Amino acid sequence: MELLIPVLIILLLLALSAFFSGSETALTAASAIRMQNREKEGDKRAALVNRIRDKKDRMIGALLLGNNMVNILASALATSVLIKLFGEAGVVYATLVMTMLVLIFAEVLPKTYALHNANSMSVRIAPLLNPVITILAPIVDVVTWIVRQVLRCFGVDISMVHQGSHMELLRGVIDMHDGEEKEVVEQRAMLRSILDLADVEISEIMTHRKNVEMIDSKKPIEKIVEDILNSSYTRLPLYSENQENIIGVIHVKHLLREMHKHKGDISQINIIELATDPWFIPDTTALYDQLQAFRERKEHFAMIVDEYGDLQGIVTLEDILEEIVGEIDDEHDVPVAGVRRLPDNSYLVDGTVTIRDLNRAYDWDLPDDDYSTLAGLILHESKAVPKAGQAFTFHDFRFDVARRLRNQITLIRVRPPNED
């Protein structure tokens, strides 16, 4: 009977140790998204879990404090009991026995269970754990303050640790959405693109001015109407004298409405008065900011200029949406064969194809910080204008310049690193 009570107390302390250990694992491993959803559905225990996890330092401190207290007390009692039974050798026996008991039943077993049942266990233990954390909070706050001061002496400021971690965590979750299925690859690319909107400048996705269809306001109205109706686009820039002097934007719908108003007599149409004012934006605008601007102004079309005011190209709402969901083709789009896969699993790529489009379509990881097109990559990395037939290896990819027109690289053969 003399030994029974200490043994029962030791077992109780081991059970408390298992509770603290399992609680720590369950609360840290529980899905934050599922807890948030359950709280929105009215689950009060899930809401309590979220409140506990909001103060993670206090939660971890209380659990570690409670766990260490019961482990040390259990070890001290076991040592006392075994010394009475075996003398000084009881210290060795107590160390061995308590190490095995704590390791198996108070650490590995509860943590393993909690890891595989984190969500369900966390909502069950939250009501029990909350008062414990509240009681131990003053001690934990003192310990936390001491830890912060000691770390600060070594130049470590833990208040800065979590800055920016949410975005990194979100990107990591997206990368974990793994798989080679087409829909998985598309979903992963789409989610990454949403996060990149704030980091990509409008100049990287714009249609360059040399590829923009424009209308000369000095042409006869008959020719202007013919050019507009033959175009595959609904909005066309209108210029005067030279293409740098954009004076408006013509919308096909407005033209058709005006033609109907004059009963088909196009000679009565004043194309300049019909055009809307052009909207000029700097080429350094981020895609996210431009998307918001399109929404606020309820417009779909903007002209891009550089720091000197020179026209660089155009961007549309569809261009930005395509950065998220991929290429959008409608019945009026003209298909452009920018990439062609060869039988040996290499690719013939137009020099104007953007790196972002290649990375999205083929899950490559080519950098695009200093350039936007494949031709730009080769020019940047080679530090020269290569001749047709020259080959380079950059970022583990092999690039063969297949065609060059004057100083412009127009066609490149690309061999990814996993293809020999």
Summary of the structure (lengths in Angstrom):
residues: 420
radius of gyration: 33.8
end to end distance: 77.9
largest distance: 116.2
contacts: 1181
relative contact order: 0.07
helix: 57%
strand: 15%
